[in-house]
Amino acid sequence: MKLCRFSSGKEEKKGILENGKIKEVIGSFFTGFTVTTNEYDPDKVKLLPPVLPSKVVCVGRNYAEHAKELGNEVPEEPLIFLKPSTAVIGPEDGIIYPSASHEVHFEAELGVVIGKRCKAVTPEQAKGYILGFTCVNDVTARDIQKKENKFTRAKSFDTFCPIGPVIQTELNPLSVEVVSRLNGIIKQNGNTKNMIHNVYQLISFISNVMTLLPGDVIATGTPSGVGPMNVGDTIEVEVDGIGILKNYVKQ
């Protein structure tokens, strides 16, 4: 099932994307909903971020080849950091290139959407706390990250966390392709089977640090091939089974 949020006119709505149509739903993705008879053409509505997280928990260097390409060691434990909710944008939205940076990178990632309050769970329990999966672009001001040797400012500019286009509730996160395309050219082509710490291990580790709330997103790390984007570029993140998250780099 593919869950989405969208706007039709000035109204924000929720729906299920099915057979090329969006069926409007009433209720909550987290506590239950009812499917209505109202249908919308996806090409005639504005898709919104499929979820509004209280926080986005990101995982750094979770693919060995990506750590290597940036000259970093592979961490023994998951390396986590946060993006603020104000960084979140949806499909077709603009990534604003900040004047403070001269090297902004794309990072294609599988995102996990938490379905219920999650605290101190084991990897074996983790699956029961997942609502579904989405695409994430962990946009990074790489020059700032290198200069400060820190993650927060480099990762937290407004618009630096595109999410979407939908939440796929049926997906095997242990083996799924993660691809990025810059202006139509493939830059990253990885698979989650090459993660150092898999999705269930990440949920367990993070939930033993902080409580995860319904709607929170975990960005699970990026495969090798990251690189710079420039104003005017189009960046796409595609995760097999979910769809394509497309955004435009703007000033």
Sequence and secondary structure as in RCSB ss.txt:
>XXXX:A:sequence
MKLCRFSSGKEEKKGILENGKIKEVIGSFFTGFTVTTNEYDPDKVKLLPPVLPSKVVCVGRNYAEHAKELGNEVP
EEPLIFLKPSTAVIGPEDGIIYPSASHEVHFEAELGVVIGKRCKAVTPEQAKGYILGFTCVNDVTARDIQKKENK
FTRAKSFDTFCPIGPVIQTELNPLSVEVVSRLNGIIKQNGNTKNMIHNVYQLISFISNVMTLLPGDVIATGTPSG
VGPMNVGDTIEVEVDGIGILKNYVKQ
>XXXX:A:secstr
 EEEEEEETTEEEEEEEETTEEEEEEEETTTEEEEEEEEE GGGSEEE S   S EEEEES BHHHHHHTT    
SS EEEEE GGGEE TT EEE  TT S EEE EEEEEEE S B S  HHHHGGGEEEEEEEE  EEHHHHHHHT 
SHHHH STT EEEEEEEESS  TTS EEEEEETTEEEEEEEGGGBSS HHHHHHHHHTTS B TT EEE    S 
 EEE TT EEEEEETTTEEEEEEEE 
